[in-house]
Amino acid sequence: MFLSTVRRLRIMRTCEVNGL
């Protein structure tokens, strides 16, 4: 469960970086 959350946050962060 915790790993899933970390993975999701990492994906969201990557999307933000890509957007910028």
Residue pairs with C-beta under 8 A, 6 or more apart in sequence:
none
